[in-house]
């Protein structure tokens, strides 16, 4: 069990989404940064469909009632266990009773916390993702609050060597690093977000199409899990366009009448009637999800085949990581009495 001492700005359970119900107006929901979520789950030996805690901007303060293997991926929020800084992108075995805290968000916007065994919550419509506007899913259909007690499924400690080191040392945790995912760097120049042309691409003026790929856009403060509003060059249509509402997808770039594009995100509505100038490539949605309000970025057009190849390359990277973790978890523990040399492994 995990006790919530402080909830953070917006901390909620999310998995890979709630599919099959958009026809009824139910959003997909799910994590904003799919890759950080997947990596965190892989590192602790979970199935990638298990829910993680998505922490936005400021993290919670959590007390672990039992010894547990965790992984933190995504934004750098200076996580610490009983005051000792924790590494990102590594599996970490926490000692029983340890308090996990977070500091300032130094990079990115969302951190994902995976716990070996997963959170013991009931799925709603096949998913444990939280839909706060509908008050269902996740933990009590809402973000975490002070005093909550998050139930966990029973699980072993995962890495035999890490378990042995925790017994031998007096630290609040031990790291069982098997893979170090390179952190995304930050730069003052706009990040490039790759996108494919949308079905109404030609309905926009040539100047608008040129501006979409040649001028920077800024993430507006009126952005959330439902959509990112972008400010920049106003994108105009060649003529007024009336459309029947169509199904939407994560990454759809709609342009409302004011000409400022909106990128639909995880909590998007199931259908929309604004013209769609582009679709953000799935491989770059995590980059967008980690962008803070005020961040500048540019769009670059790629073809469908390139977007698919980029996605499949990322899938291959995850498959390689998964095999590394399985191999590390299969290493048998050294019998007791191995001596000081064993503690250095």
Secondary structure, DSSP 8 states (H G I E B T S, - for coil): -EEEEE--SEEEEE-S---S-GGGT------S-HHHHHHHHHHTT--TTS-EEEEESS--EEEESS-EEEEEEEEE---EETTEE--SSSEEEE-TT-EEE-----EEEEEEEEETT-B----BTTB---BTTTTBSTBTTB---TT-EE-B-----S-HHHHHHHHHS-SSEEE--S---------SS-EEEEEEE-TTGGGB-HHHHHHHHHS-EEE-SS--SSEEEEESS---BSS------EE--TTEEEE-TTS-EEEE-TT--SEE-SEEEEEE-HHHHHHHHT--TT-EEEEEE--HHHHHHHHHHHHHHHHHHHHHHHHHHTS----S---HHHHT-
